[in-house]
Amino acid sequence: MFGVAVFAGAVVWREVSSEEIAVATPTVVVAEIATLRDEYNTTGVVGFGEAQPLLSPASGLVTAVMVSPGDVLVPGRAFMSVDNLSVYINPLPFLPHRMLESGVRGDDVEALEVFLVDGGFFDKEPDDHFTRVTKIAVEAWQEASGLDVSGKVDPAQFMAAPDRLQVEDVLVRVGEVISQGQAFATSTNDVPVITTRVIPRVAGRITGGVVSVMTIGDGEPVAVSLESVGELVSDGSGVQKVELFLSFDAVTDEARASTGGTVTFLFDERVDVVTIPVTALLSPPDSAGQSFVLIPDGVSGEPVRITVQVGLISQGVAEIVEGISVGDTVVIGLERG
């Protein structure tokens, strides 16, 4: 027979002899209805990722700077002008690598015409030939999008970038000369990223089906999702933990302004079930979930061992599926008289 103790959430059983039971003074509790949650709580830090350089696709004299720290860059937005030619975050589904203008041929021309057809600017069958009709369609697209109207696609005007970026710092000023490939600014993700660390045993349980939330201050928990798993790192006390990266399911102003909060991973929840302290179990549940408890005999009051079916065990409390009912008395601990 076993006795049980709980240390920092860990359940430890030890052998308990029949002699100990015989001379023990039982302490009793009543089985109650409760909700059990198998969850793991940790601290999450909210940030926007490491700053990355934004490289200029153009060379020449910087004649205008249209962004400031904190601005969000989206496809089609101009961020500077070089030799009076606006430079944009690329709005096309491909990154131009050469000048697309009247007379040129190639797969990139066809890709441009497909894009123009989708936008309602080109009503011909796309092919690989940049014609006068293509030029007219490009001009219509440029005008409708607020771009410089030239009738051609200049690769020096379009910079590859993710869908949304947030400017952290601007590195060039009007009147300076910039080279192609030179950083004109640094940026971070516009979407906040949550970084947290968990012990490897917990990391192995976190899957796409696990309910994950983050609580910021006194606010309501908001849903978050696991994006990626990082490396094994050591915290300040030398404990090995796995770094996780999560994202908000819905990005709010509160989430953007936050620096962190409590991340909760909910692995299981049992609502309104019969529960007893885990210290009442005489043995760890076997593979079938069975264990034993002591209940006072109805006549003598002496402890009697019965079999119970155990469900979820969490935070020092055990769910009892079968064997006892709410209101039943069970023995916990064995205190010597």
C-alpha positions as CSV (number, residue, x, y, z in Angstrom):
1,M,0.0,0.0,0.0
2,F,1.2,3.5,-0.7
3,G,0.9,6.9,0.9
4,V,1.2,10.1,-1.1
5,A,2.7,13.6,-0.9
6,V,2.7,16.6,-3.2
7,F,5.8,18.7,-3.6
8,A,5.6,21.8,-5.9
9,G,2.9,20.1,-8.0
10,A,4.6,16.8,-8.3
11,V,2.9,13.7,-6.8
12,V,5.2,11.3,-4.8
13,W,3.9,8.0,-3.5
14,R,5.7,6.0,-0.7
15,E,5.0,2.6,0.7
16,V,2.6,2.6,3.8
17,S,2.5,-0.5,5.9
18,S,-0.6,-2.1,7.3
19,E,0.9,-1.6,10.8
20,E,1.0,2.2,10.1
21,I,-2.7,2.1,9.1
22,A,-3.6,0.1,12.2
23,V,-2.2,2.7,14.6
24,A,-3.0,5.7,12.6
25,T,-5.6,8.3,13.4
26,P,-7.4,9.1,10.1
27,T,-8.1,12.6,8.9
28,V,-11.1,12.7,6.7
29,V,-12.5,14.9,3.9
30,V,-15.6,14.9,1.9
31,A,-15.6,14.4,-1.9
32,E,-16.6,17.6,-3.6
33,I,-17.8,18.8,-7.0
34,A,-15.1,20.9,-8.7
35,T,-13.6,21.9,-12.0
36,L,-10.1,20.6,-12.7
37,R,-7.7,22.3,-15.2
38,D,-4.5,20.7,-16.4
39,E,-2.6,23.8,-17.3
40,Y,0.8,25.4,-17.4
41,N,1.4,29.1,-16.7
42,T,4.5,31.0,-17.7
43,T,5.6,34.5,-18.5
44,G,5.4,35.8,-22.1
45,V,7.3,38.8,-23.4
46,V,5.7,40.8,-26.2
47,G,7.9,42.3,-28.9
48,F,8.1,42.9,-32.6
49,G,11.2,40.7,-33.4
50,E,14.7,41.8,-34.1
51,A,15.3,44.8,-36.2
52,Q,16.2,44.1,-39.8
53,P,17.7,46.4,-42.4
54,L,15.6,47.6,-45.3
55,L,17.8,47.8,-48.4
56,S,17.4,50.4,-51.1
57,P,16.7,49.0,-54.6
58,A,17.9,52.4,-56.1
59,S,21.1,54.4,-56.3
60,G,21.3,58.2,-56.3
61,L,20.5,61.3,-54.4
62,V,17.8,61.0,-51.7
63,T,15.3,63.7,-52.6
64,A,12.6,62.8,-50.1
65,V,12.0,60.6,-47.1
66,M,8.4,59.7,-46.5
67,V,8.6,57.6,-43.3
68,S,9.3,58.1,-39.7
69,P,10.0,55.6,-36.8
70,G,6.8,53.8,-35.9
71,D,5.2,54.1,-39.4
72,V,3.8,50.9,-40.9
73,L,4.9,50.0,-44.4
74,V,2.5,48.1,-46.5
75,P,2.7,47.1,-50.2
76,G,2.4,50.1,-52.5
77,R,3.5,52.7,-49.9
78,A,6.3,55.1,-50.9
79,F,9.1,55.4,-48.3
80,M,11.6,57.6,-50.1
81,S,12.5,59.3,-53.3
82,V,15.8,58.9,-55.1
83,D,16.6,61.4,-57.9
84,N,12.9,62.4,-57.6
85,L,11.7,58.9,-58.4
86,S,9.5,57.4,-55.7
87,V,10.5,54.1,-54.2
88,Y,7.8,51.7,-52.9
89,I,7.2,48.6,-50.9
90,N,6.6,46.1,-53.8
91,P,2.9,45.8,-54.5
92,L,3.3,43.2,-57.3
93,P,3.0,39.4,-56.8
94,F,6.6,39.2,-58.1
95,L,9.7,41.3,-57.7
96,P,10.8,43.0,-61.0
97,H,14.4,42.3,-61.8
98,R,14.6,44.4,-65.0
99,M,12.8,47.3,-66.6
100,L,9.5,46.2,-68.0
101,E,8.5,48.6,-70.8
102,S,7.3,48.7,-74.4
103,G,9.0,46.1,-76.6
104,V,10.3,43.7,-74.0
105,R,9.3,40.1,-73.9
106,G,9.4,37.4,-71.2
107,D,7.6,35.4,-68.5
108,D,7.8,38.5,-66.2
109,V,5.7,40.4,-68.7
110,E,3.1,37.7,-68.8
111,A,3.0,37.7,-65.0
112,L,2.6,41.5,-65.0
113,E,-0.3,41.2,-67.5
114,V,-2.0,38.5,-65.4
115,F,-1.7,40.9,-62.4
116,L,-3.3,43.7,-64.4
117,V,-6.1,41.4,-65.6
118,D,-6.9,40.5,-62.0
119,G,-7.0,44.2,-61.1
120,G,-9.4,45.0,-64.0
121,F,-6.8,47.2,-65.9
122,F,-6.1,44.8,-68.8
123,D,-8.8,43.1,-70.9
124,K,-6.6,41.1,-73.3
125,E,-5.3,37.5,-73.1
126,P,-1.9,37.8,-71.2
127,D,1.2,36.9,-73.1
128,D,4.9,37.6,-72.9
129,H,4.9,40.8,-75.0
130,F,4.8,44.3,-73.5
131,T,2.8,46.3,-76.0
132,R,1.2,49.7,-76.2
133,V,-1.9,48.2,-74.6
134,T,0.2,46.9,-71.8
135,K,1.6,50.3,-71.3
136,I,-1.8,51.9,-71.1
137,A,-2.9,49.3,-68.5
138,V,0.2,49.9,-66.4
139,E,-0.5,53.7,-66.5
140,A,-4.1,53.0,-65.3
141,W,-2.9,50.8,-62.5
142,Q,-0.2,53.3,-61.4
143,E,-2.7,56.2,-61.3
144,A,-5.3,54.1,-59.4
145,S,-2.7,53.0,-56.9
146,G,-1.1,56.4,-56.3
147,L,2.2,55.4,-57.9
148,D,4.3,57.5,-60.2
149,V,2.7,57.2,-63.6
150,S,5.3,56.2,-66.2
151,G,3.8,53.3,-68.1
152,K,6.7,51.1,-67.2
153,V,7.8,49.0,-64.2
154,D,11.2,50.1,-62.9
155,P,12.9,47.6,-60.5
156,A,14.7,50.5,-58.8
157,Q,11.2,51.6,-57.5
158,F,10.2,48.4,-55.8
159,M,11.7,46.9,-52.6
160,A,10.8,43.3,-51.6
161,A,9.3,43.1,-48.1
162,P,6.8,41.1,-46.1
163,D,3.2,42.2,-46.1
164,R,3.6,44.6,-43.2
165,L,6.7,46.2,-41.5
166,Q,7.1,48.8,-38.8
167,V,9.9,51.3,-39.2
168,E,12.2,51.3,-36.2
169,D,14.8,53.9,-37.4
170,V,15.5,55.9,-40.6
171,L,19.2,55.8,-41.6
172,V,19.3,58.3,-44.5
173,R,18.5,62.0,-44.8
174,V,17.4,64.2,-47.7
175,G,20.5,65.3,-49.6
176,E,22.5,62.2,-48.9
177,V,23.6,59.8,-51.7
178,I,22.5,56.2,-51.3
179,S,23.7,53.1,-53.1
180,Q,21.7,50.1,-54.3
181,G,21.7,47.5,-51.4
182,Q,22.5,50.1,-48.8
183,A,20.2,50.1,-45.7
184,F,18.0,53.2,-45.7
185,A,16.1,52.1,-42.5
186,T,15.6,49.3,-40.0
187,S,12.3,47.7,-39.3
188,T,10.6,45.1,-37.2
189,N,7.4,43.1,-37.7
190,D,4.2,45.1,-37.5
191,V,2.5,42.1,-35.8
192,P,3.6,41.6,-32.2
193,V,5.3,38.3,-31.3
194,I,5.1,36.6,-27.9
195,T,8.3,34.9,-26.7
196,T,8.1,32.5,-23.8
197,R,10.0,29.5,-22.3
198,V,8.7,26.2,-21.0
199,I,10.4,23.1,-19.6
200,P,10.9,20.4,-22.3
201,R,8.3,18.1,-20.8
202,V,5.6,20.8,-21.3
203,A,6.9,21.8,-24.7
204,G,6.3,18.2,-25.9
205,R,2.7,18.5,-25.0
206,I,2.0,21.8,-26.8
207,T,0.3,21.1,-30.2
208,G,-2.0,23.0,-32.4
209,G,-5.0,21.6,-30.5
210,V,-3.9,23.0,-27.1
211,V,-5.9,26.0,-25.9
212,S,-3.5,28.9,-25.4
213,V,-4.3,32.3,-24.0
214,M,-2.4,35.3,-22.7
215,T,-3.6,37.6,-19.9
216,I,-2.3,41.2,-20.1
217,G,-2.6,43.0,-16.8
218,D,-6.1,42.8,-15.4
219,G,-7.6,42.2,-18.8
220,E,-9.5,39.2,-20.1
221,P,-7.4,36.4,-21.6
222,V,-6.9,36.6,-25.3
223,A,-6.3,33.7,-27.6
224,V,-2.8,33.0,-28.9
225,S,-1.4,30.4,-31.2
226,L,2.0,28.6,-31.4
227,E,4.0,29.9,-34.4
228,S,7.3,28.1,-34.0
229,V,9.6,26.3,-31.5
230,G,13.0,27.7,-30.9
231,E,16.1,26.3,-29.3
232,L,16.8,24.8,-25.9
233,V,18.1,27.6,-23.6
234,S,19.2,28.0,-20.0
235,D,17.3,30.4,-17.7
236,G,19.0,32.4,-15.0
237,S,19.0,29.4,-12.6
238,G,20.5,27.1,-15.2
239,V,17.3,25.2,-15.9
240,Q,17.0,24.0,-19.5
241,K,13.9,25.4,-21.2
242,V,12.5,25.4,-24.8
243,E,11.9,28.8,-26.3
244,L,8.5,29.2,-28.0
245,F,7.1,31.9,-30.3
246,L,3.4,32.7,-30.3
247,S,1.1,35.1,-32.0
248,F,-2.2,36.8,-31.1
249,D,-5.2,35.4,-32.9
250,A,-6.6,38.9,-33.1
251,V,-4.1,41.8,-32.8
252,T,-5.6,44.6,-30.7
253,D,-4.2,48.0,-29.6
254,E,-3.7,46.6,-26.1
255,A,-1.7,43.7,-27.6
256,R,0.5,46.1,-29.6
257,A,1.1,48.3,-26.6
258,S,1.8,45.5,-24.2
259,T,5.3,44.4,-23.1
260,G,4.2,41.0,-21.7
261,G,1.8,39.0,-19.6
262,T,0.9,35.5,-18.4
263,V,0.7,32.7,-21.0
264,T,-1.5,29.8,-20.1
265,F,-1.5,26.5,-22.0
266,L,-4.7,24.5,-21.2
267,F,-4.2,20.8,-21.9
268,D,-7.4,19.4,-20.3
269,E,-10.4,20.6,-18.3
270,R,-13.0,18.6,-16.4
271,V,-16.0,20.6,-15.4
272,D,-18.2,19.8,-12.3
273,V,-16.6,16.4,-11.5
274,V,-16.2,14.5,-8.2
275,T,-12.9,15.3,-6.7
276,I,-10.7,14.4,-3.7
277,P,-7.3,15.5,-2.6
278,V,-4.6,13.4,-4.3
279,T,-3.2,12.6,-0.9
280,A,-6.2,10.4,-0.4
281,L,-5.0,8.0,-3.1
282,L,-3.1,5.0,-1.7
283,S,-1.3,4.2,-5.0
284,P,-0.5,5.8,-8.3
285,P,-3.3,5.0,-10.8
286,D,-2.4,1.9,-12.9
287,S,-2.6,1.7,-16.7
288,A,-6.4,1.4,-16.5
289,G,-6.7,4.4,-14.2
290,Q,-7.5,2.4,-11.0
291,S,-6.3,3.3,-7.5
292,F,-7.5,2.8,-4.0
293,V,-8.8,5.0,-1.2
294,L,-9.7,4.4,2.4
295,I,-13.2,5.2,3.6
296,P,-14.5,4.9,7.2
297,D,-16.5,1.7,7.8
298,G,-20.1,2.5,8.4
299,V,-20.3,0.5,11.6
300,S,-16.8,0.5,13.2
301,G,-15.5,3.6,11.6
302,E,-12.3,1.8,10.9
303,P,-10.6,2.6,7.5
304,V,-11.7,0.3,4.7
305,R,-9.9,0.1,1.3
306,I,-11.9,0.4,-1.9
307,T,-11.1,0.6,-5.5
308,V,-11.7,3.9,-7.4
309,Q,-11.4,4.9,-11.1
310,V,-9.2,8.0,-11.4
311,G,-9.5,10.6,-14.1
312,L,-7.5,13.8,-14.3
313,I,-5.0,14.7,-11.6
314,S,-4.0,18.3,-11.4
315,Q,-2.8,20.8,-8.8
316,G,-3.0,18.2,-5.9
317,V,-6.6,17.2,-6.7
318,A,-7.8,14.0,-8.3
319,E,-11.0,13.4,-10.4
320,I,-12.9,10.3,-9.3
321,V,-14.8,8.8,-12.2
322,E,-16.2,5.7,-10.3
323,G,-16.0,4.3,-6.8
324,I,-17.2,7.2,-4.6
325,S,-19.8,10.0,-5.0
326,V,-20.0,13.6,-4.0
327,G,-20.5,13.8,-0.2
328,D,-18.7,10.5,0.5
329,T,-16.0,10.6,3.2
330,V,-12.5,9.5,2.5
331,V,-9.3,9.3,4.6
332,I,-6.4,11.5,3.8
333,G,-3.0,11.3,5.5
334,L,-2.1,8.9,8.3
335,E,-1.4,10.8,11.5
336,R,-0.2,8.8,14.4
337,G,-2.3,8.9,17.5
